[in-house]
């Protein structure tokens, strides 16, 4: 059997898709990744086949430099959650469907040549979903973020389905944000249907393009953390398969850092590709960590290390770090609530402090807060001593149990069957 995996040229999207693709490859299936040039080395290193598919005019392999769009977003996060989500909604009106007709035609060509038994699509890569949907072929959707990124019931795409208690907007702010997201959904669906009519005029227009998914839906998360009221509303053929994690090799220096024989706690800090530009928040975290006895690994993105000086000898500070490899030996992680970081911490059984800025980070934080699996802070209002005290309290709590990933079994529809 052949599995075609369609991935954006972004490392954060490629990684969970690759984790699912490994299951198919280990079962003896042929796996072909259609993605951009930046992901080609990762694809080929894992023994998958690679073919070129350009899904946007941007890409990201781990460290992002600022551009006008990123700066607008970062400035909005400084104002607060509503401003950040409003900014992202406005950007979606123009950015989510890049050359949709050309992309759809290229996907149709790949399907004709490869004749895949199943196609795995990233749910938030809307051009990919449009292209596969237009072929009429069955496909599988992977939701890489919080499950509410695929809205159900009365939910709005781009608006958290649930909020952490410490970051709860006023009712009027939520009503205004809902109106914006509804307007964006209407405009986006209009653009989607126009592209669909151009490549598949025989197909009916969709009601809400943000809700289109394959015959099967895979969630990169665990059902035990899903809000109970959402469960009855999920697509019929779905499976929670998270956490989806990768294996990572460590350098000798990093191995020595992990294997150091003292009893000092090890703490990992990272804010992901874009939010690492919020250097003032990372600096505040560093100030807090210098007030306690801890060994720290901090990924600082494109920031200058001089911002964090003096840097203790026991700290690892670099633009990027092998997060999964280091988390395996850490006691606590401080992060932004991105779903990859959440799932990796759950898989490693690491305590979490989450500082959400945008998108599904609020819902991720709320889910873990509801079951007492994390402490949530507003990144715009943290104080070094308060954070230092919270870190000490978190480290005194029992370490969470590691969360194993469920298995994807069999091959009823193409390469995947729901367990």
Secondary structure, 3 states (H helix, E strand, C coil): CEEEEECCCEHHHHHHHHHHHHHHHHCCCEEEEEECHHHHHHHHHCCCEEEECCCCCCCECCCCCCCHHHHHHHHHHHHCHHHHHHHHHHHHHHHCCCCHHHHHHHHHHHHHHHCCCEEEEECCCHHHHHHHHHHCCCCEEEECCCHHHCCCCCCCCCCCCCCCCCCCCCHHHHHHHHHHHHHHHHHHHHHHHHHHHHHCCCCCCCCCHHHCCCCEEEECCCHHHCCHHHHCCCCCCEEECCCCCCCCCCCHHHHHHHHCCCCCEEEEEECHHHHCCCHHHHHHHHHHHCCCCEEEEEECCCCCHHHHCCCCCCCEEECCCCHHHHHCCCCEEEECCCHHHHHHHHHHCCEEEECCCCCCHHHHHHHHHHCCCCEECCCCCCCHHHHHHHHHHHHHCCCCCCCCCCCCEEEEECCEECC
